[in-house]
């Protein structure tokens, strides 16, 4: 697996001259605290959607609860580790 640097990630998130909105789903901790350093450097609009801590915790149920919290407009979804399978249900 190739480790992408910030510059390469920045280029991947562009659509023409527009930097896409970035929606981030955290890993198993569910909080998104691990994104803090990245969010401080990311020049575009970014938002962490934390995982619900109560209720059913299977991937499909979490996706159903997260879906209404996602924006209507175009965005790039970045899912860390555990959230990768949640993203597949969105």
N, C-alpha and C positions, 0 to 999 in steps of 0.2 A: 504494500500500500504506500502511496506517495504522500508525504507530509506537505500539504500546501501552506505556503507562507501567506501572510496577510495580504500582500499585493495580489497574489493569484486569486485568493478568495474574493477580494474586492472586484476583480475583473469578472469573475463568474456571476456576481450579483448584479451586473449591469445589463440593462436592456436598452441598447443604443447609448444615449447620453444619460439615461435615467438610472439612478441607483435604486434598485427594488427595495420595497419594504421587507424587512426580515422579521419573521415570526419564529421564535425559538421555543422548542419543547425540551424541558430538562430531562436528565436521566433519572435513575431510581430515587434520588433524594427528593425529587419533585419540586424543588424550590427555584432552581435556576441560579443559585449563588455562584456556581462555577463559571457562569457566563460573565461575571462582573468585569474581569479584565478585558474581555473581548468587547463588551458594550462600551467601555471607556474609549476604545480606539475606533470603533465602527463609525464612519462619517455619516451614514444614512439613518433612516428611521428604523428602529428595532424595538421589539417588545417580547418579553418572556411571558408565556402562558403557563403558569404553574399547574401542576397536576392536583386534582382533588385528593384530599387526604381521607375523606370519608366515603362511604358507599362502596359498591362493587369496584374491585381493582383489576379486573381483567382488561386486556387491551381494547376490546370492542366497547365495553361499557365506558372506559375512560375516553375513548374517541367520541362517543355519543355526548358525553358531558362537556368535552372541550369544543366540539364543533360550533356551538352557538357563540362562542367567545372569539372566533376567528373573524377577520375583516371580510367585508364583501368585495373590496377591490383586490386587484392582483397582488400577490406577495410570494416570497420565497419561504418555504418551511424548512427549518433546520431542526432535525430531531436527534438529540444526543442519546446514544446507547439504548436504554430501555424504551425510550419513546419512539424508536425507529419502527417498532411493530404497531404502536398506536397510530403513527403517521400513515401506515399502510391502510388503516381503516377510515381515514378521513377523506 
